[in-house]
Amino acid sequence: MSSAPLDLRLLSSFLAVVEEGHFGRAAARLFLSPPAVTQHVRRLETELGTLLVDRRTSPVSPTPAGVRLAGHARVLLAASNAALDDMAEAVRPGAGAAGRPLRVGIMGHGSAELTPAAINAYRRARPEVRVDIRQLDFTEHVTALTEDRVDVAFVRPGPDDERVVADVLTTEQRIVVVPERSPLAAAGQTGATLADVAALPFFRVPGHTPHPFTDYLYFGEEGRRRSTDYAVTPQEVLTGVVTGRAAGSGLRSFARYYAWPGATFVPIIDAPWESSYLAVRADEDNPEVHIFRALAVALARELGAAISGDTRPL
């Protein structure tokens, strides 16, 4: 296999073939001739020493090596596009805010493994920019951005505010967390239904918590929660759970990040799956935000399905 750097033009042609499933449609998308796209893919296969596309199928499909390369190609091409955008911004008269950090807000554990992957990818791409990580509580679902406390935010569910735009990063099964002595804990492996958890003493949140977030927490049944305890962080939720005063809800990955002794995580088999998001201000003009967003979205395409489809026991 060649040790030469990958040619972005070849990667672009290859990725277009994978996404279109057809050399001709890929060529039309790229405004190239079909023979040029075919040549690009063959050059990549020669350089890497393996077949990347199975041409016997219709539509054509990536080989296992091609699937892996497609994930890398998305990240590399997104970084390249973001770099071009950044340079265009840098040469614009009056542009730039030298030394300004990128402020990354993270609610709970963010988008699971995708959160550190995106932050690390950005740090590698932009080592000269300081990254400030800020933990967000449940009430800051939107306000951390609209009040300019962070530049990007890993949140759930999607904000319902025209001042904010958001990209889906992961989509996961819902879970509830209960004390291990709860009768519902026996369903930790088999799962429970929404009817089974309707009477749980879900913790309360402050009145100024955004409504989409309370809908998410209580499965759309906000009025039925029964605990008198309040919580605005996962740690407060778990403290209430293990002391028997409250129950909580979240995404399946919550169990991997908050495996507290005394807490049991129960999948909800009939609840709609929910997504985590990367949110930014709708009028954002900071090029660093656009670079981070492009990298996060590209990584979500590569890693998101593996995170969402995690079938390991809770």
C-alpha positions in Angstrom: 0.0 0.0 0.0 1.3 3.5 -0.9 2.3 5.8 2.0 1.5 8.9 -0.1 -1.2 11.3 1.3 -4.7 10.6 0.1 -5.8 12.8 -2.8 -9.0 14.6 -1.9 -10.2 14.6 -5.5 -10.0 10.8 -5.5 -11.8 10.6 -2.2 -14.5 12.9 -3.4 -15.1 10.7 -6.5 -15.1 7.5 -4.4 -17.5 8.9 -1.8 -19.9 10.1 -4.5 -19.9 6.6 -6.0 -20.7 5.1 -2.6 -23.5 7.6 -1.9 -25.0 7.5 -5.3 -24.5 3.7 -5.9 -23.7 4.5 -9.5 -20.7 5.8 -11.4 -22.7 7.8 -13.9 -24.8 9.6 -11.2 -21.6 10.2 -9.2 -20.0 11.8 -12.3 -23.1 14.0 -12.9 -23.0 15.1 -9.2 -19.4 16.1 -9.5 -19.6 17.6 -13.0 -17.1 15.1 -14.2 -17.1 12.4 -17.0 -17.9 8.8 -15.9 -14.5 7.6 -17.2 -12.8 10.2 -14.9 -14.7 9.0 -11.9 -13.9 5.4 -12.7 -10.2 6.3 -13.1 -10.2 8.1 -9.7 -11.7 5.1 -7.9 -9.3 2.7 -9.6 -6.3 4.9 -8.6 -7.5 4.8 -5.0 -7.8 1.0 -5.1 -4.3 0.7 -6.6 -2.8 3.1 -4.0 -4.5 1.2 -1.1 -4.0 -2.2 -2.5 -7.6 -3.4 -2.2 -11.0 -3.3 -3.9 -13.2 -0.5 -2.6 -16.3 -0.9 -4.7 -18.2 -4.1 -5.7 -19.1 -3.3 -9.3 -21.1 -6.6 -9.7 -24.0 -5.3 -7.7 -26.7 -2.8 -8.8 -26.5 -0.3 -7.3 -22.8 -0.7 -6.8 -21.8 -1.1 -3.2 -18.7 -0.5 -1.1 -16.6 -3.5 0.0 -15.8 -3.8 3.8 -12.6 -1.8 3.1 -14.7 0.7 1.1 -17.1 1.2 4.1 -14.2 2.0 6.3 -12.7 4.4 3.8 -16.0 6.2 3.3 -16.1 7.1 6.9 -12.6 8.6 6.8 -13.5 10.3 3.5 -16.5 12.1 5.0 -14.3 13.5 7.8 -11.4 14.5 5.6 -13.7 16.2 3.0 -15.7 18.0 5.7 -12.4 19.2 7.2 -11.2 20.4 3.8 -14.4 22.3 3.1 -14.3 23.8 6.6 -10.7 24.9 6.0 -11.7 26.6 2.8 -14.5 28.4 4.5 -12.2 29.5 7.3 -9.6 30.9 4.9 -12.3 32.8 3.0 -13.3 34.3 6.3 -9.7 35.0 7.3 -9.0 37.1 4.2 -12.3 39.0 4.4 -11.6 42.6 5.5 -12.1 43.1 9.2 -12.4 39.3 9.9 -11.0 37.4 12.8 -11.0 37.4 16.5 -7.5 36.4 17.4 -7.1 34.3 20.5 -10.8 33.7 21.0 -11.5 30.2 22.4 -14.2 27.9 21.1 -16.7 27.4 23.9 -18.2 23.9 23.8 -21.2 23.3 26.0 -22.1 19.7 27.0 -25.3 18.7 28.6 -24.8 15.5 30.6 -22.6 13.1 28.6 -23.4 14.9 25.4 -23.7 12.6 22.3 -21.9 9.7 24.0 -18.6 8.7 22.4 -19.2 11.1 19.5 -18.6 14.1 21.9 -14.9 13.5 22.7 -14.4 12.3 19.1 -15.6 15.6 17.7 -13.7 17.7 20.2 -10.5 15.8 19.6 -10.9 16.0 15.8 -11.3 19.7 16.1 -8.3 20.1 18.3 -6.2 18.2 15.8 -7.5 20.3 12.9 -7.2 23.6 14.8 -4.4 23.2 17.4 -4.0 27.0 17.6 -7.5 27.5 18.9 -8.2 27.0 22.6 -11.2 24.9 23.5 -13.1 25.7 26.6 -15.5 22.9 27.7 -18.5 24.0 29.8 -20.9 21.7 31.5 -24.6 22.6 30.9 -27.5 21.9 33.2 -31.0 20.9 32.1 -32.3 24.5 32.1 -29.6 25.7 29.6 -31.0 23.7 26.8 -31.2 26.9 24.7 -30.1 29.8 26.8 -26.4 28.8 26.9 -26.4 29.6 23.2 -28.8 32.5 23.0 -27.1 34.3 26.0 -23.7 33.7 24.4 -22.2 31.5 27.1 -21.2 28.8 24.6 -20.6 28.7 20.8 -21.7 25.1 20.2 -23.7 22.8 22.5 -24.3 19.1 22.7 -27.9 18.9 23.8 -31.0 16.7 23.7 -33.7 16.9 22.4 -33.7 19.3 19.5 -34.2 22.9 20.5 -37.5 24.5 19.4 -36.2 28.0 19.0 -35.8 29.9 15.8 -32.6 31.5 17.1 -30.9 28.0 17.2 -30.2 25.4 14.5 -29.2 21.8 15.3 -27.9 18.7 13.6 -28.9 15.2 14.7 -25.8 13.3 15.9 -27.1 10.1 17.5 -30.5 8.4 17.9 -30.9 5.9 20.7 -33.4 3.9 22.7 -34.9 5.5 25.7 -34.3 4.2 29.3 -35.3 4.9 32.8 -33.1 4.7 35.9 -34.6 3.4 39.1 -33.2 2.1 42.4 -32.0 -1.4 42.3 -34.5 -2.4 44.9 -37.4 -1.0 42.8 -39.8 -3.7 41.5 -39.1 -2.3 38.0 -35.4 -3.2 38.3 -36.2 -6.8 37.4 -36.9 -5.5 33.9 -33.4 -4.3 33.5 -32.6 -6.9 30.8 -36.1 -7.5 29.3 -37.3 -3.9 29.2 -40.5 -2.2 30.3 -43.3 -0.3 28.6 -44.4 3.3 28.9 -47.4 2.1 30.9 -45.1 0.4 33.4 -43.2 3.6 34.1 -46.1 6.0 34.1 -46.4 6.1 37.9 -42.6 6.4 38.6 -41.6 9.3 40.8 -39.7 11.2 38.1 -37.7 14.1 39.5 -38.8 17.7 38.9 -37.0 20.5 37.0 -37.2 24.3 37.5 -40.1 26.1 35.9 -37.9 27.9 33.4 -36.7 24.6 31.9 -37.6 24.6 28.1 -40.8 22.7 27.4 -39.2 20.4 24.8 -36.8 19.2 27.4 -39.5 18.4 30.0 -41.5 16.6 27.3 -38.4 14.5 26.7 -37.8 13.8 30.3 -41.3 12.7 31.1 -42.1 11.0 27.8 -44.7 13.6 27.1 -46.6 13.0 30.4 -45.2 15.9 32.4 -48.1 16.2 34.8 -47.8 12.6 36.0 -44.4 12.9 37.7 -44.6 12.5 41.4 -41.2 13.1 43.1 -40.8 16.3 45.2 -37.1 16.3 44.5 -35.6 18.7 41.9 -32.6 18.0 39.6 -30.7 19.9 36.9 -27.7 17.6 36.4 -27.3 13.8 35.9 -25.5 13.6 39.2 -28.5 15.1 41.0 -30.7 12.6 39.2 -28.7 9.7 40.3 -28.4 10.9 43.9 -32.2 11.0 44.0 -32.4 7.5 42.4 -29.9 5.7 44.7 -31.5 7.2 47.8 -34.9 6.1 46.7 -36.5 9.5 46.3 -36.8 9.8 42.5 -36.5 8.2 39.1 -34.9 9.6 35.9 -34.9 9.0 32.2 -32.4 9.3 29.4 -30.9 7.7 26.3 -29.4 4.2 26.4 -25.8 5.5 26.4 -26.6 7.1 29.8 -26.1 3.7 31.4 -22.5 3.5 30.1 -21.6 6.9 31.5 -23.4 6.9 34.8 -23.1 3.3 36.1 -23.7 4.2 39.8 -23.9 1.4 42.4 -27.5 1.1 43.5 -29.0 2.3 40.2 -30.6 0.1 37.5 -31.2 1.1 33.9 -34.3 -0.2 32.2 -34.9 0.1 28.4 -38.4 1.3 27.4 -39.3 -0.9 24.5 -42.3 1.0 23.2 -41.0 4.6 23.5 -39.9 6.4 20.4 -36.2 6.6 20.0 -34.7 10.1 20.7 -31.8 12.0 19.3 -29.0 14.0 20.6 -28.0 17.2 18.7 -25.2 19.6 18.1 -26.8 23.1 18.4 -25.4 26.5 17.3 -26.8 30.0 16.9 -28.8 30.4 13.6 -26.9 33.7 12.8 -23.5 32.4 13.8 -20.7 33.9 11.7 -17.7 32.5 13.7 -15.7 30.3 11.2 -14.5 28.1 14.0 -18.1 27.1 14.8 -18.6 26.1 11.2 -15.4 24.0 11.3 -16.5 22.2 14.5 -20.0 21.6 13.2 -18.7 20.2 9.9 -16.4 17.8 11.7 -19.1 16.7 14.2 -21.6 16.0 11.5 -19.1 14.1 9.4 -18.1 12.0 12.4 -21.8 11.4 13.2 -22.2 9.8 9.8 -19.3 7.5 10.6 -19.9 6.7 14.3 -23.5 7.5 14.9 -25.0 4.2 13.7 -22.6 2.2 15.9 -23.5 4.3 19.0 -27.2 4.1 18.2 -27.2 0.4 17.5 -25.3 -0.6 20.7 -27.0 -3.8 21.9 -24.7 -4.5 24.9 -26.7 -5.4 28.0 -27.5 -2.6 30.4 
